[in-house]
Structure formats: C-alpha cells, structure tokens
C-alpha cells in the first residue's frame, strides 16, 4: 500500500518549472509507443509511453535539439528555445521508411509495442506477412510459445485452446474486443481467413479489465483489418482434400463527408477426405468375425462455411472518431464423420448453422471533456442450429453399409439400436438469441495516471424444436436463459520517465441461469413448468507491473485472483459436437502469477536478437473440462468440474534476424500441471493425487524460419521461403498411475511444413505454394481423433486497389 501511494505521489508531482513534452505519431496519426527521443545528441533520452507521449523536465533556459527515432520510420530532429517558459509542447510526426518496411522484423511497432510493454504476459502476432500464405489463424497461434491449439479433425472440427495448461473456455476468444460467442460458430477464429486479420493478441493467464470478460486462463483477441484508406483485395486458395478458400476485403472513405464503408467476405469448403489409420480404424469380416485394420479415407466429413461482414458509418469527425452500423451474416454446413472417438463411424449425420448479427460502434477521444475517451458497442444476434440424423444404418470405414450378420441373403443391413447414428432420430432445430452491450471509458487524470472502466452485458435465450419427437415429448422441450454481467475497473500509472507502468484492476461477475422445464403430471392435459434458477455473484482482482531496466531489458510481473463462469456450450450442451447438458457446473477459479523478462532488441553488425521469457504459476480449483470417457464407443460427452490442479512452467521465445533477409523464431513451453486434491468428499484418497494432468500436452516447441530475397526472375519482385517445425511430446490419455504398460497414449509428434511465396513487381499479385505435414506424420491432438496428413495448397493474393 505504501508503495502504491509513493507511485501516486511521484506521478502527481512529476512537474518542473521548465519542461518539453509532446507526442510521437506516425504520418497517419497513430501513436508510436517506445519511440526514442534524444536531447542535444547526448546520451540523455527517454521513450514515448503507451499514448505516444514523452517529456523532459527540469530544463534550464537555452536552445535544445530533440531527435525522435523509431524502428521502421525516418528519424526527425527539431530545435526549440526555452526562455523562462514553464512548458513547451513539441510534437513529432514520423514518416515510414519504405526501404526498412520491406524487411521482416519491422513488425513490432505502434499498437503491438503498446500491448507488449504494459506488464501483462502477452504476445501480439502481426498478420501482414501471412495474408498471402495458405495458412489458418489457428496454425499461427499454435506456433506461439505457451499456446497449444487442439483440433478434433480437419477444417471445421471442434477446437480447444490451451494457454499455459489452462484450456477450453478458460481461454476466452474476442473479436475486436467483443466476446466471439456473440458472432456464432460460423464466424470464428477457425473460419476467418488470415487476410481479414490485422493482428492477434494472446494474453497468458492475467487478462486486463478492459477486455471485459471472465477469462481465467488467458485471452485471444482477434483484431480485424479496419483500413480507412480506399482499398480492395481478394484471395483464392485450392489444395488437398478438395479444399477451397476465398476471401475479399475492401474499404472506401469519402474525405469530404467522412462516410466510410468497409466490407469483407470469405468462403471455406473442403471434403476433409484425408486418410486415417490406427486401433480404431478397421473393418470386421461378417463371416469370421476377424478384424482387419486398414488405412481409410474419411468419406463423410465435408465442410462449408461462408461469411459476410459489412459496416457503414462516419470516421474522423468532431463528434465521433468512429460511428459505425454493421451486419454480420455467416453459415456453415458440415457432415459428421464419427462420435466422440473414431470407433463409431457415421455416414449420414449432418449439422447446419447460420447466424445474423446487427451491431453498432461509437468511439470518441475527448468525449465531453478533453481527457475522457469512450468506446461503446451493442449487438443483437440470431443463431439457428440444425441436426439431421434420421438414418439408423451402420457404416464401416470403407464407407460401406454393414450387412446384418444373421441375414446375409436378403440385403438387410445392421442398424443402430437407438434408431439413428448420434442418438435418437432427430431433425432438431435450436434457436438462440444473444443481446450484447459493452461500454468502455478511459479518463486521463494527467500524463501519468488514468482510470479505465468497462461494463459488459450478455443476454442469452435458447429453445429447441424437433418434429420427430412425439407430441407429448415436444411439449417438454425446455427454454434456457442466461444473463451475464461483468464490471471491470483499472487504475494505471506511468512513472520514472515512462520506464515504469502499472495496472491495478478489479472485476465483478454476475450470472443468472434460468431453465423453464415442462413436466407432464398425471391427470393434467398440459405440462406444468418447473423453473431452475441459479444466481452467481463473484469478484476478481489483479495487478500488472513492468519496468524498463535498460533500453534492452524489461521486467514484467502480473498476478490475478481470477474466475470464469460456465459458458452456454458447457451448461446447455451442443448437439452438433455431441456434448450433453450439465446445469450444475460451478465457476472455475484460479490464482495466476507471471514473471517475465524481455531482452532486446540487440543489434550487432547486421544481426538482431530478441529473447522473451515468461515464468508462470497457476493454482486452479473446480476446473471445467470435457470429461474423459473410458468407453471408446461413447457417442456423447459432457463437461464436469474437476478438482484442483497446481501448474508451473516457463515459455521462451527467441527471435533472430540476419542481414534483413533471414528471420528465425524459436518458441518452447514446458509446464507441469498436477492433480492437487488428496482426498475426495468422503475422505477416500485419490489414487492419482500429484499425477500429471491427464489428456493434456506438457512440452511443446516450434521453430519457424523465413528467408526473403528480391529480384528473382523479375526486378522489383519479392520471394519468401518459410519452413516450420512443430513438436509435441507424448502424453497419457488418462492418469499415469492407472493401468499398465499398454495404457492409452497420445504419441510424440514432429510436423514439418514448407512454403514459398512470390510477389510480382508493383506488389499487386502474390502467388504462394505450401506443403503441410511434409512427411505425412500421423497427427493427434486428442486421443483417437486423427488430424490431416500431407497436404498441398496453392494461393493467389491480388491487391486490386
């Protein structure tokens, strides 16, 4: 407490009779964070803060020359005279250095630098070089130290995000700071093309209050391209398994009126017809009963998703920096190849989804008063999800119907005893309405202190209809409601010549779960309504600190007492993913601690080196996770509250460049997550106490190398060659203390990818060729759910304007 009051005293009194201060911005008025400002060509200097502001104080009368420099920009010098003036304002507007911008390492600037220097354990991934590749955003995330993306199959399959050992909905996904759940599954991180993304921010463990959600294990914030300049670009990719991906992005602004229009669209289509093999891929001889293990092609896993995002509004006006009204429409259609594991083969079950959202955004710096910034957002979404599962016939892995063993003469086929593949026959339609609102206020007390407030409201309603149910059962279909409110507040301090930054924050969570469940009562024609109502009120808090020890060494500490509420998917289930409801889930809690060091950038000769490390501890209670079933033929699964876990580990990222042509990054993550509950509720010891967490990877590494060269075949052309190696160490599906030597294991995996892109002169057209999983490794993220093998892709990217 004394330390905090000392910081307040330092900041509020950091004024002197003579000062020079100002802002460092780019030519398009974007604040440059971490720019260097030198005074009188001496060693005396400072850095611009998170608002692009710098200050020199305690200056005597005289003439001073200030020089501002920033990586990727031309330096600028200005001379000014102080003559008994208490304060002089001197601003710099730096021009981009086009020659430097051609190099790969000029990616850590502006917003990216602001995010990575605030004290949170965070990576900001720039997508400008990736829009021309045949690559998914999830693949880029999977190459980040501490992040593991686990997918249950090919394109369109279920994805589980893991950051430092915390996974599932403990990791929240945002799109432009808005919870991605508002947009529906068809407009998500797995479907949005790289060309629509500006950058992705990955928060590990501790999450700032201004994101406004109950992210317990970390957050992934997708920042979409919102270029106010006139532009139009399109891309198309074709590859293995009959995969097609197309996207188009455009924007237009009328400088006289400020009217701005932005629009983007995408299409993803694939058969997902890759080959699978292993213990669960076999056919049975109906005469002998013998099992033959085969290498089979997936035959019922096609996927189609489409999306359109459009906004119209006003930008850069006196009453609004941005006022937009937008609409998002997306849909998907996919076949379902199997149940919870590959043991249960499907040949006819399908699912469709569509979402329409209308939204509005208002942003203004200096709202009503000079130092108050406001950011408002509101949306309404309608989602419809359909299951088509009416055929009971059984298929094998050759895509053939299975003959009835007892009747081989009249063409009878084996059938599922439930009457359909997933469960009972179904033509169910689920309707969801989501209302969302967010308000963010930032008030700058002075250049060193600011207060941030955030409020998020989400209202959810779901009801289901199924014409295949008997009429009396249709009356029993329930309606489900969920309301969530989150308040966040933060106090941020900058001190010691902008070298020190801190953020102290508090969060309040409110959730109301209501289920209106009909029940038939003997003697009554109409069902009575039973209501289940559950109210949750909780708080969380934390702090993030950073200090720039030297221009090349920064230390960061963050801690949070975090909580996350169960999501609708976990509480109410999801037929498409074969997930059952689980109303009684409790909130998940975790105490998170991070200690990080940033070293660099070090420049020597024509080389640069940067090293980032992050040590972390996670103490988690009531962990919400998908249950691990021991029944390999299980059709469905559900979410449970597991007991407590204690995790510790470290992430390391090393980035090296040479002669502005070679760029190599190495990332690795090691974490040790152990079951930390000794006795159950009856006092019986758990056999797996202190076992490593089951069904979770604990060691991953990734090496990515890019080489750039120019004037190949044509002058002014650009060529990029990239190579990526990803490694995941083997881990047990269940507790290590259970079973013998033959226990289920997800094996170690080493996957190699390579790609080349060629940009023609004038930077209009880029062609790329990528090979994924070069050596056709058998890849599993989850037990018995195989991912695609070797695949080839060709892509064309065209900047029309």
Secondary structure, 3 states (H helix, E strand, C coil): CHHHHHHHHHHHCCCCCCEEEEEEEECCCCECCCCEEEECCCCCEEECCCCCEEEECCCCCEEEEEEEECCCECCEEEEEEECCCCEEECCEEECECHHHHCCCCCCCCHHHHHHHCCCCCEEEEECCCCCCCCCCHHHHHHCCCCEEEEECCCCCCCEEEEECCEEHHHEEEEECCEEHHHCCCCCCCCCCCHHHEEEEEEEECCCCHHHCCCCCCEEEEEEECCCCCCEEEEEEEEEHHHEEEEEEEEEEECCCCCEEEEEEEEEEEECCCCEECCCCCEEECCCCCCEEECCEECCCCCEEEEEEEEEEEEEEECCEEEEEEEEEEEEEEEECCECCCCCCECCCCEEEEEEEEEEEEEEEECCCCCCEEEEEEEEEEEEEEEEEECCCECECCCCCECECCCCCCCCCECECCCCCCCCCCECCEEEEEEEEEEEEEEEEEECCEEEEEEEEEEEEEEEEECCCCCHHHHCCCCEEEEEEEEEEEEEEEEECCCCEEEEEEEEEEEEEEEEEEEECCCCCCCCEEEEEEEEEEEEEEEEEEEEEEECCEEEEEEEEEEEECCCHHHHHCECCCCEECCCCCCCEEEEEEEEEEEEEEEEECCEEEEEEEEEEEEEEECCEEECCCCCCCCCCEEEEECCCEEEEEEEEEEEEEECCCEEEEEEEEEEEEEECCCECCCCCECCCCCCECCCCCCEEEEEEEEEEEECCCCCCCEEEEEEEEEEECCEECCCCCCCCCCCCEECCEEEEEEEEEEECHHHCEEEEEEEECCCCCCEEEECCEEECCCEEEEEEEEECC
